[in-house]
Amino acid sequence: MNPFIINLKINEGLFLRDPQTTKLGKRIIENSVLLIDDLGLEQFNFKKLAKQIESTEASIYRYFENKHNLFVYLLNWYWEWLIVRIDLNTMNITDPKRRMKIILDVIVDTAKRNTEIEFVDEEVLHKIVVTEGAKGYHNKLVDEDNKEGFFLSYKTLCGKIADCILAVNPLFPYPNTLASTLIETANNNIYFAKHLPRLTDLNEDDDDLVENLKEMLEFFAFNLILSSKGKMATLPQEKKLRVQ
């Protein structure tokens, strides 16, 4: 099947001019992904980006007010891309367990795709989300950004996963928590495998890293969703300890 060529709908508050509508804008997005991957978010700036695209800082500022907004734009792009892929891959799937497995596959494996955006390397963008993504909302601007709706795409993505969790087990008490935890767990364990291997049971050098990660997520997800049929597990009564 030939991949669908799509444009993603990104929150308009993140940009001054939609970069998807011009050649220069697409070059800004394409090279921002490559440069952040190469330098890291802290070392990335508009001066270096302007040199990369052989343009001026002023031309970039016509699209984005600052580096933070550009970075959150890239995160939104990634979240919207996952939403599209989930919708395409689960379109005719009625079995909720099978839908859940497909969703986990989409979260984990960026190499399998049926969408195409010519100016973004999705696998490099995924690497950025793994290594830098939390910085988009673990900062002092998070409440202000949230009021502007900058994280609606992430909430929509988590909402789709939560809906599927409830389709598997309508009585599961923590669908939103599990949805966001599965995404963060996938990203964190890829990062841990590469940089902090004692914090994960995955091995970066394993040829089946992606498949092992998917199996781990399925283990967590289905054991939690189906373990007690949505009822709270009861723990043995113990004497309360006074914390000093």
N, C-alpha and C positions, 0 to 999 in steps of 0.2 A: 504494500500500500504506500502510495506517495504521501509524504508528510504534508499536513495543512500549513499554509503560510498565513500567519496571523499577526494582528497588532493587538497589544494588550492595553486595557484601560487602566491607567494609573491616576491616582489622586491628583487633581489639577493644582492643589495647593503646594505641591512639591516642586513645581517648575514654573518659570516665567513664560517659557515657550516650549511647546511639546517637541522634545527632541526626535520623536518618531516620525515627524512630518518633514524633516529636511535632511539633506546629505550631511551637513555639518553636525546636526544634532545626533544623527546615527553614529558618526565618527566619535563624538564626545562619549556616547554610551559605550561603544565598542572598546575604545582605548582606556576609558575609566576602569572597566573590568580588568583588562590586561595589566594596567599600571598598578592598581591596588593589589592584584595578585602578586606582582613582582616586588613592589616596595613595601606593602603593608599600609593600612589605613593612616597611621600616624605620619608616615613619611610622604604620603600622597598629598599633592596640592594642585591648585589650578595653574600655577606657573609651570610645573613639570608636565601637566596635561597639555597645556598650550604648546609646549615644545614638542611633545609627542605627536600632536596632530598638525603641527606646522601652522599654527594660528596664533591668536592673541588671547590673553586672559580676559580681556573685555568681551570677546566673542563668546566665551564660556559663561560669563556673568549675565549675558543676555538670555541664557537658558536656565541657569540655576543661581539662586541667591548666595549660596555658600556650599562648602564641601559636605556638611552634614545633610542638607537636603538632597544633594546628589546621591549620597550613600544610601539614604532611606529610600530614594527612588529606585535604586538597584535592588534593594531588599523587596520592595513592593513588586517590582518586575518579576523577581524570582517566585514570590508567593502566588502571583497571578498566573505565572507559567505553570506552577504545580496544580492550581485549580483547573486550568484548561485541560491539562493532561489527565487529571482524575476524571473529569467529566467525559472526555473522549473515550477513555479506557473502560469506564463502567457504564457507558450509555445503555447497553442492552443486557446488563447483568442484574438479575433479580434476586439471586441468593445473597443475603447480607454477609455471610462468612466469606464467600468468594470475593465480594466487593471489598471487604476489609483487607484481604490478602493483596488485592490489586493496589489498593491505596498504599499499603506498606511498601509494595514494590516500587511505586512511583516516588515515594519519599526517599527511598534508599538509592535507587539506580538511575543516575542521570544519563547513562549511556543508551538506555532504551527509551526512544522518544518517537512520537508521531506528530510532533509539531516542529515548525522550522521558523526561526527568526534569523535572517541572514547576518545581521550586524551584532549578534550577541553569541559568544561562546558559552553555552549553558553549563558545560562541565567546569569551566574556569569560574563562572559565577557561583556554582555550587561550592567550589573550594573556598571562595570568599565568604559565603554564608557560614560554612563550617568554622573557619578561622576567625572571622571578624563580626559575624552576624549579630551577636548579642550586644555589641556596642551601639547598635541602632536604637535600642530601647533601654539598655542599662546605662542611663546617663541622666543628668539633671533636667534635660528638656523633655523627658518622657511624658509628663502630665500635659504639658503644653502641646506637644505633638499629638497626643492622644485626643485632645479636644479638637484638633484640626482634622481628625480622621485618618492620620497617617498610618495607622495599624489596622484599618478595616479589612484589608486584604488578608492579613495574617489571621484575624478573627474569623473571616469567612472560611479560610482554609481549615482552621481548627473546628469550625462549626460543621463543615461537611464530614469530617472524621467523627465528630461527636454524634452526628445523626446516624452514621453507619454503626457506631458502637451500640446505640440504643436500638437499632434495627436488629442487631444480633441478640441483644438482651435488654428489653424495655425497662427492666427493673434495676439496671446498673446505676449506682448512685453518683458516680463521678465521671460522667462522659467528657466534660470540657477539660477537666484536669488531666485525664488520660490522653486526650487528643493532643494537647500541647506537650505533654511529657513524652509521647512517642516521637514527635518531631525533634524535640531538644535532645532526647536520648540518642537518636540516630546521628545527629550532628556532633554531639559531645563525644560519642564513642569512636567516630572516625578521627576526630582530633586527638583523643587520648591514644588511640592506636599509633598515631604518627609521632606524638610528642611526649606523652605521659603513659607509657604502656602498662605500668603497674596499676593503673586505674581502670583497666578494662580487661576482659578476657578475649578480646579480638587481637589479631596479629596483623600488623600492616603488611608484612611480607607474605602473608597467606594469599595464594592466587584466588581463593574463594572468599575474600574479605567481604565483598558485597553480599554474597549469598549467606554467609555466616551472620552478617548484621541483620539481614531480613529474617532469618530463622530466630535470632534472638528477640527481635521485636514481636514476631508472631508468638513466641513463647510467653513473653510478658503480657501481650495484649489479650490473647485468648484465655490464658490461665486466670487473669484478673476478671475478664468479662464473664466467664462461664463458671468460675470457681464456686460461688455461693448462690448462683441464680439471682444475683442482685441483693441478697440479704446480707446484712452486716455480720461478719464473723464474730463469734463470741469468744472472748479470752477467759482463761481461768481466773477466778476471783483471787486477788492477791492483796495483802495488806498495803495500804498506802504508805509510801516512804516520805518523810519530811525532808525537803531539800534545804540544805543549809546555805 
